[in-house]
Amino acid sequence: MSEQVHNRLAVVRAERKVSRQALAQEVGVHYQTIGYIERGQYNPSLDLALKLAAYFRLPVEALFSLEPFQPLTTEIYGVDGDNGRTTS
C-alpha cells in the first residue's frame, strides 16, 4: 500500500499562471495526469516529481511531501489560517 503524497502543485501552477495542458506538455505527460496529481488521486513517479520541480525551479520538497503542508500563511507569515493570529 503506498502512502498519500501531499502536494502544492495546483497552488504553484496557479501562482505561475501555467495551465495544466502547458505543464503536462513540458514534462511529457497527459494533462489529466496533472489534475490527478493535484487532487491527490495519483502519486507521481520520482522521475515526474523531479521534472515538475525542475520546471518550476523549486526543490522537490517544496512541491511534494509525505506530511500535509501547513498553510502558506503559517509558513511565510507566522499567521494561523483559522483565526488570523500570529503563531509565535
C-alpha positions in Angstrom: 0.0 0.0 0.0 1.5 3.3 -1.0 1.4 6.5 1.1 -0.5 9.6 0.2 1.8 12.2 -1.3 0.7 15.7 -0.5 1.5 18.4 -3.0 1.3 22.1 -3.7 1.3 21.7 -7.4 -2.1 23.5 -8.0 -1.0 26.4 -5.9 2.3 26.8 -7.6 0.8 26.3 -11.0 -1.8 28.9 -10.4 0.7 31.3 -9.0 2.9 31.0 -12.0 -0.1 31.2 -14.4 0.6 27.9 -16.1 -2.2 25.7 -17.4 -2.4 22.0 -16.8 -2.1 21.5 -20.6 1.1 23.6 -20.8 2.7 22.0 -17.8 1.8 18.5 -19.0 3.4 19.2 -22.4 6.6 20.5 -20.8 7.1 17.4 -18.5 5.8 14.8 -21.0 2.5 13.6 -19.5 -1.2 13.9 -20.3 -2.9 17.0 -18.9 -5.3 14.8 -16.9 -2.3 13.3 -15.1 -1.5 16.8 -13.7 -5.1 17.0 -12.4 -4.9 13.6 -10.8 -1.7 14.6 -9.0 -3.2 17.9 -7.8 -6.3 16.2 -6.4 -4.1 13.5 -4.7 -5.6 10.7 -6.8 -2.2 9.8 -8.3 1.3 9.8 -6.8 3.9 10.9 -9.3 6.9 8.8 -10.0 10.2 10.1 -8.7 11.1 11.0 -12.3 7.9 13.0 -12.8 8.2 14.7 -9.4 11.8 15.8 -10.2 10.7 17.1 -13.7 7.9 19.1 -12.1 10.2 20.6 -9.5 12.8 21.4 -12.2 10.2 23.1 -14.4 9.2 25.4 -11.5 12.9 25.7 -10.4 12.0 24.6 -6.9 13.3 21.9 -4.7 11.1 18.8 -4.9 10.2 19.1 -1.2 8.7 22.5 -1.9 6.1 20.7 -4.1 5.7 17.3 -2.6 5.7 15.8 1.0 4.6 12.7 2.8 3.2 15.0 5.5 0.4 17.5 4.9 1.7 21.0 4.2 1.0 23.8 6.6 -1.0 26.7 5.1 1.4 29.1 3.3 0.2 32.0 5.6 1.5 30.0 8.6 4.9 29.1 7.0 5.6 32.5 5.5 3.9 35.0 7.8 3.6 33.0 11.0 -0.2 33.5 10.9 -2.7 30.8 11.8 -5.1 30.5 8.8 -8.0 29.6 11.1 -8.1 32.7 13.2 -5.6 35.2 11.7 -3.4 35.3 14.8 0.4 35.0 14.7 1.7 31.6 15.7 4.7 32.9 17.7 
